[in-house]
Amino acid sequence: MGPHRLARLVLTIAAIVSPASYSASAAGAAAAAIDYRFFVAGGTCAAISHGITTPIDVVKTRMQSDPSKYKSLLPATATIVKEEGSQALLQGLVPTLVGYGVEGALKFGIYEVSKPLVIAAFQQLNAKLNRSGGAGALPYLLASIMAGAVASLVLVPMESTRIRMVTDSSFEGIGLLRGLAKLVDEAGLVQTLTVGLGAMLAKQVPYTFGKQVSFDVVAKFLYGILNSTSRSTTSLAETISKSVSPECIKWTVSVLAAMIASVMACLLSQPGDVILTETYKGGESDDATKKRSLAEISSTIYARNSNEGIVLALSGFFTGLQARFVHVGMIITSQLVIYDLVKQLLGLPATGSH
């Protein structure tokens, strides 16, 4: 692309996103897109799904913070219960419920609100450039990045408290408010609210993309198959609905799409999850850990097995993947199914069905 065409493209995009172009129509579209039901459904499903999987998250966090002691899922669980009692598997439950409840409301709500606005922006861009066709999954990607970034700001202090409650004995037995107050006393308010934000973004942005976009795309694909007509002009959904209720079809699509989304989200966000645990875990190097940058923490993880080759060094970013597959699989599958159910109870259509 030559400099004149590049300059023209930049000016066109600037004109589209300018206040004059987006004044009345964009304000109306934004107001119409904001629906509190998305936020309610998102907060409900996130709090429930993360809450019921807290024991697995505790084991996964221990495996990442002390891999020499907690080597695999079942032996690590047995060690924790033997040494600390079964109640240790519920450490960090309150910050998990509060943090992920608010985070889920923002993540799902902002994602659903952003989608039509981003799609409209791409349609205007295509009109300005005299292009035909849609933008594919790109609007979903951009909407998920925005949602993941905003949710990360809320999660930073909550996740910091949760991980310290799981990995630091000085935080054992204290509640959410006392845990937050202790963090503020140690590092100050600003650092408590922002420390590890890069690590949180490294986890939450790919996690949101893998979860939200995969769920949307797969659900639409499955509904496309069900709604396609054969030579007899009867769709597959109509044929199946003769023996199965429409609600059962919607539930099946939600479960299948959610299972695929859980695999994508887990794989894409696993390195960020390991970095996040390394950022927040307690121990002898608390002060040094809090001051390290994202690059320095990544280098620390890489260096642990660097003498054994690049493959084993990189495998450090996938520590606890077995536990996280179980954990994230349960979270996302239950979360997205609950999300769809709550949406429908509130009068919204199932994901991908419209």
N, C-alpha and C positions, 0 to 999 in steps of 0.2 A: 504494500500500500504506500503510495507516494505521499509527500508531505501535505499537498493540497487536499487530497482525499481524507487524510487523517485529521487535518484541521477542520474540514467540513463535518466529519463525523462527530468530533468533540463539540463543535458549536451546535449541532443538531441535538445532541443529548442534553447539553446545557439549556437549550431552549425548551426542551420537553419537561425538564425537572424544575424550570424556573417558576417563581410564584405566579407570574402572569399566565402561564400555560395551565397551571394547576389550581388556580384560584377557586372559582365557584364549583366546577365539576369535581375536582379532587376532594374539596371539602365535603361535598355531598356524598361522594363515593366512600370516603373514610368514615363519615358518620353512619352510613348504611352498613358498612362492613363490621363495625364494632357491635358485637353481640355478646352480652354478659354470659350467655349460656355456654359458650366455648371456654370461658375462664372457669366457670363452675365445674364443668365436666373435666377439664384438665387438672384442676386442683384436687378434685375428688379421686380421680383414678391414680394420680401420682402419689398422694398420701397413703392410699390403701396398698398399692402395689409395692412401694418401697418399705412400708411398715411391716408387712407380712414376711418380707425377705431379709429383715434385719439380721437374724442369726447367720445367714449365709454371708452377708456383707461383713460381719464381724470376723468370720473365719478368713475370708478373702483379704481383708485389710491386714490381719495378723500375718498371713502368708507373704504379703508384699513387704511389710515392714521388717520381718525377721524370717527370711526364707530358710536360714540354716536350722531353725527350730521347728517351723511349721512347713513341712515339705509338701504335703498333699491334703486334699479336702477332708477325707474321713479321719485320718490320723490326727490332723490339726484340730478337728472338732473334739475328738476324744481327749486330747491333751488339755484343751481349754476347759472342758467340763471337769476333768479330773483335778486340775490345779486350782480352778477358781469357782467351780460350781456352774450349774446350768444357767443361772441368772446372768453370767458374764456374756452369754450369747445375745442378750438384749441391751448391751451397752450402746448408748447413742441413739436409742429409740426416739426420744422426744425431739432432739434436733433433726432427726431424719423426717419425722412426721411434719414438723413445722417448716423446715427448710424446703423439702420437696413438695409440700402442699402449695406453698407460695410459688415455688419455682415452676411446678406443673401448670398452675393457673396462668402464669405469664408465658411460659413456653408454648403451650397449646393455643392460648388466646391470641398472642401476638402472631404466631404462625398462621392461624386461620384468618386473622384480620389482614395480615400482610399479603397473603396470596392474591386476592382479587386486585389489590392496588398495584402489585408488581406486574401482574398479567396485563392490567390496563396500561401501565407504563410501556411495556413491550409492544402492545398493540399500537400505541401512539408513535413509538419509535419506528415500527414497520411502516406505518402510514407516511411518516415524514421521509423515510428512505425509499418509499415505493416498493416495499418488499411484500411478498405473500407468504402465508404459512405461519405456524405458531412458533413459540420459543422452546417447545419441548419441556423438559424437566427443569430448565434453568430458573424460571420463576420460583419453583418449589425450593430449589437450592438456596436462592437468595433469601427467601422468607425464613428458611430454617436457620441460616446463619444469623439473621437479625434476632430471631427468637432465642437461639442458643446463647448469643452474646449478652442479651438483657438478663436472661435467667442466671447466667454465671455471676453477675453482680450480686444477686440475692444469695446464691449458694455459698459464696466464699466464706463468710463468717460461720455459717451453719456447718459446712463440711469441715472446716478447720476444727471446730469444737467437737464434732463427732469423731474425727480421726484421733484427736488427742485423748478423748474419753476411752477409745479402744486401745491405744498404743502407749499411753503415758499413765503410769500408776498414780501420779499426783492429781490426776483428773478423775480417778476412780470414785464412783459413788456420788459425784456432784451433779446437779441438774443443769439444764440448759442455760438459765440466766446466770448462775454462779460460774459456769464454764466460760460463758462469754465475758463476764466481768473479770475472770482470771486472765483471759487472753488480753483484754484491754490493759490490765495492770502490768502484764509482762511486756507488751509491745506498743501500747498506745492505740487510740481509737482508729486513726487513719490506717495504720499498718494492719490492724485486725480486719478492717473492712476491705483491704486491697491486697494483702500479702497472698501470693499464689494465684493472682488473677490470670496470669499467663498460662499457668498449669491448668487452671479451671477451664479456660477457653480452649486449650489443647484437647481437653476431654469432651467438653460439652458441645462444641460446635460440630465435630464429626459425629458425636453421639446423636445429636438432634437431627443432623442430616440423614444419618443411616436409619434412624427410627421413623421420623415423620415422612420423609420423602419416599422411602421404601414402602411404607404402609400405604401411602396415597397411590403410588404408581402400581403396586401389586394389586391393591383392591380394585382400582379402575380396570386393570387388565382382566381380572377375574370376572368382574361385572360385564366387561365387554364380551367375554366368551359366553357368559350366561344369557346376555341380551341379543346375541347374534342369531339371526333367523336362518332356518334351513330352507330347502326347496318348498316345504309345505307352509312356509311363512309362519311357522311356530318357533318361538325362541326356546333355547335350552332351559331357561328359567321357567317358562310356562309349562314345559314338559315335566320338569322335576317337581313343580309346585302341585301337580296333580296328586302326588303321593307324600310330599313334604311341605310343611307350612313355609310361607315366605319369611317368617321370623327365623326359622331354622336355617334357611339359605343365607340370610344376612349374617347370622352368628357364625356359620361355617366359613364364610368369606373373611370375616373379621379375624377368626382364629388363624386361618392359613396365612393371611397377609401379615398378621402380628408375629407369627413364628419366623417367617422369612426376615421381617424387619429386625427381630431380635438378634439374629445371626449377623446381619450387616452392621448394626449399631455396635455390637460387642467387638467385632474385629476392627472396625474403624477407630474406636475410642480406647482400645486397650492400652496402647502406649501412653496416652494422656492420663489414663487412670493410674498407671504405675508412677508417672511423674508427679501426679497429684498426691499420692500417698507419701512419696519421698519428700515432698515439699512440706507437708503438715505433720508428719509423724514426730512424736516426742523422743526424748533421749538425751544422750550426753552432748550432742551438738545442736541443741535447740537454737541458740542464737545464731550460729553459723548457717544453719539450715534456712532460717527465716530471711537471711540477707543474701542467699544465693539466687542467681538469676535462673531463668528457665534453661538457658544453654549450659550453665554450670551443673545444674541438677541432672540434666540429660547426660552430660559427660560422666558424672559420678556413676550413674546406672550402667552406662556403657563400659566403664573401666573395670567393673567388678569381674567380668569374664573376658576382658580384652586379651589376656595372655593365652586364651584357648582358641582364638580365631574370631573372625568377624561375625560368623553365624551365631556362635554362642554368646558373643558380646551383645548382638542385637536381640537375642532371645531374652535378655534381661528385661526388655520392654514388654514382654508377654508373660511375665511371672504372674502366677495366679489365674491364668487363662481358664483352666479347668473349672475352678470355683466360680469364676466370673461368667462362664457360659451358663452354668446352672442359675447363678444369681440374676444376671441380666436377662436370660431367657424367661425366667419366671416373672421378673418385673415387667418386661415389655409386653409379653404375651398377655398377662393379666391386665396390665395398664391399658393397652389399646383396646382390648375387648370391653373392659369397664367403661372406657371413654366412649366407645360407640354406643353402648347400652344407655349410659347417662344422657348422651346427646339425643338419642331417640326418645327417651323418657321426657326430655325437655322440649320435644317437638322438632328437633333438627334431623335431617336425613343422615343415614349411615354413610361412613366415609367411602367415597368412590362410586356411590350409587346414583349420583346426579351429575 
